[in-house]
Amino acid sequence: MFKNTASAIIAAAATAFCLSAVAADPATSPSDPTVTKSEAKDLKTQSEARYKARKNVAEANEDLAKGDCKTALEGSAKRACEKHARASAKSDKAAAKTVHEVEEKKIKDATQ
């Protein structure tokens, strides 16, 4: 139980850190309000790459958590642990998508 709680706390902290890092990221919030089309394209490419990386990290963490469940638990506790791992990964992926959408909106607003 402690492992699940700790992983949930770590995931929440990481999500909060990512959101604050995106808000402070000079690449996605330039001091110059206008961005050229080529700069916008580069920023979108970088945003997409970071989004895919966050998704891959969430999937890897899910696999690790499921592996821990399989080796440490049995029966209904194992199923509950795996369900929690899936839910945690889903939450992490949703957070990654939200961050990506915010980044894209900032880029779009900066180009207009």
Contacts in CASP RR format, 6 or more apart in sequence:
PFRMAT RR
TARGET T0000
AUTHOR 0000-0000-0000
METHOD contacts of the structure
MODEL  1
MFKNTASAIIAAAATAFCLSAVAADPATSPSDPTVTKSEAKDLKTQSEAR
YKARKNVAEANEDLAKGDCKTALEGSAKRACEKHARASAKSDKAAAKTVH
EVEEKKIKDATQ
3 68 0 8 1.000
4 81 0 8 1.000
4 84 0 8 1.000
7 61 0 8 1.000
7 65 0 8 1.000
7 88 0 8 1.000
8 88 0 8 1.000
11 61 0 8 1.000
11 88 0 8 1.000
11 91 0 8 1.000
11 92 0 8 1.000
15 91 0 8 1.000
15 92 0 8 1.000
15 95 0 8 1.000
18 54 0 8 1.000
18 95 0 8 1.000
18 96 0 8 1.000
18 99 0 8 1.000
19 95 0 8 1.000
19 98 0 8 1.000
19 99 0 8 1.000
19 102 0 8 1.000
22 28 0 8 1.000
22 99 0 8 1.000
22 102 0 8 1.000
22 103 0 8 1.000
23 29 0 8 1.000
27 43 0 8 1.000
27 46 0 8 1.000
28 43 0 8 1.000
28 47 0 8 1.000
28 103 0 8 1.000
28 106 0 8 1.000
28 107 0 8 1.000
29 106 0 8 1.000
30 110 0 8 1.000
33 110 0 8 1.000
34 110 0 8 1.000
34 111 0 8 1.000
35 43 0 8 1.000
35 107 0 8 1.000
35 110 0 8 1.000
35 111 0 8 1.000
36 111 0 8 1.000
37 111 0 8 1.000
40 107 0 8 1.000
40 108 0 8 1.000
40 110 0 8 1.000
40 111 0 8 1.000
43 103 0 8 1.000
43 107 0 8 1.000
44 104 0 8 1.000
44 107 0 8 1.000
47 100 0 8 1.000
47 103 0 8 1.000
47 104 0 8 1.000
47 107 0 8 1.000
48 100 0 8 1.000
50 99 0 8 1.000
50 100 0 8 1.000
50 103 0 8 1.000
51 96 0 8 1.000
51 97 0 8 1.000
51 99 0 8 1.000
51 100 0 8 1.000
54 92 0 8 1.000
54 93 0 8 1.000
54 95 0 8 1.000
54 96 0 8 1.000
54 99 0 8 1.000
54 100 0 8 1.000
55 93 0 8 1.000
55 96 0 8 1.000
57 92 0 8 1.000
58 89 0 8 1.000
58 92 0 8 1.000
58 93 0 8 1.000
58 96 0 8 1.000
59 89 0 8 1.000
59 93 0 8 1.000
61 88 0 8 1.000
61 89 0 8 1.000
61 92 0 8 1.000
62 85 0 8 1.000
62 86 0 8 1.000
62 88 0 8 1.000
62 89 0 8 1.000
65 81 0 8 1.000
65 82 0 8 1.000
65 84 0 8 1.000
65 85 0 8 1.000
65 88 0 8 1.000
65 89 0 8 1.000
66 81 0 8 1.000
66 82 0 8 1.000
66 85 0 8 1.000
68 81 0 8 1.000
69 78 0 8 1.000
69 81 0 8 1.000
69 82 0 8 1.000
69 85 0 8 1.000
70 78 0 8 1.000
70 82 0 8 1.000
72 81 0 8 1.000
73 81 0 8 1.000
END
